[in-house]
Amino acid sequence: MLAVLTPLLAATGVVTTSASDEAAPQSDADSLRSRGRPYPLNCRGGGQVLLDTSRAPTDTGVALRLSLTFAASPTAAGQEGQGLSPGTCAWVDRPLNRHEPPRVRFRPAIADSTPRRTLRDSSIYWSFLAYTSDSGHLTAVGHRHWQAPATATVAPAAPVAARAPSKGSWLPFNPRYLPLYAVGWMVIAWIPLLTMLGMWSGWRRLAGLYPGRMVTRGRTVRCGSMVMGLTNYRSGVRLTADDSHLHFSMLAPFRPGHPPFSVPWSDITATRDGWPWFPFKGDPVVRLTLARQGGLRILVPVKGGEGIVAASGGRLGLSESRVAAARAR
């Protein structure tokens, strides 16, 4: 009966197997070498599976034949191919033995492009009703294909080798996120710290006594650093002099907690003084005293102080301190 149905199955590309055929025992490897008795061979797409044309169709009625080369699975395929890895084939109840070639030839249906379109898809499974021959390949008398459901059990994938650490992986963070870390650090620590410094130094108190004004034809005075109260501003301070005021401000990164303020020349007194702290105690500096906050100490380097006096256009003089005058006597 099978011999009568075989041409019809091959022509339509659909194979129907009886339960007795699929369940036939195959534990004896030599049993498959009996010529002409087919058994179900299951294959899984993907991997290195290769599909070639073994015989092209001709005008004399010879049909197209395809050759599928695969890797032999080390385990049995199972009824639904659950024991197969991508690109492998095996008999339903056992793997191929060393006498059975990892190649199967079959005849697709007329104008059927399904094999070429689906064999690279690892979710597609193929079943061939095939038997061994002495020609270096398995011969299939029918075939079918199906797609595995999402819950199908598949062979575990080979472990992926650990990637070599990328350049810069010794850092405790991903360098690409450095700008985000910088912004976060400024929000969490930098801004509160500057706000507290503005309070400790007395800067915010002076900003309340001398509100900031518009600079007209100003001239920037370089002072390098400045001591205000108990805070030593080593950078960021910007002094600008115009005809009526000396304007105090901070550069943008240091501006939080330090609003600009403007002091009229009439409220400023400049005297020579000495650095109050170790290890530069006694080094010459210029002390600025403001009329509305006379107890707040503002010290600038001598060169910066002389620059402030020069920028005042004669509105501010530089005098000796009482201590220096007493020592001179």
Secondary structure, 3 states (H helix, E strand, C coil): CHHHHHHHHHHHCCCCCCHHHHCCCCCCHHHHHCCCCCEEEEEECCCCCEEEEEECCCCCCCCCEEEEECEECCCCCCCCCCCCCCCEEEECCCCCCCCCCCEEEECCCCCCCHHHHHCCCCCEEEEEEEEECCCCCEEEEEEEEEECCCCCCCCCCCCCCCCCCCCCCCCCCCHHHHHHHHHHHHHHHHHHHHHHHHHHHCHHHHHHHCECCCCCCCEEECCCCEEECCEEECCCEEEEECCCEEEEEECHHHCCCCCCEEEEHHHEEEEEEECCCCCCCCCEEEEEEECCEEEEEEEEEHHHHHHHHHHCCCCCCEEECHHHHHHHC
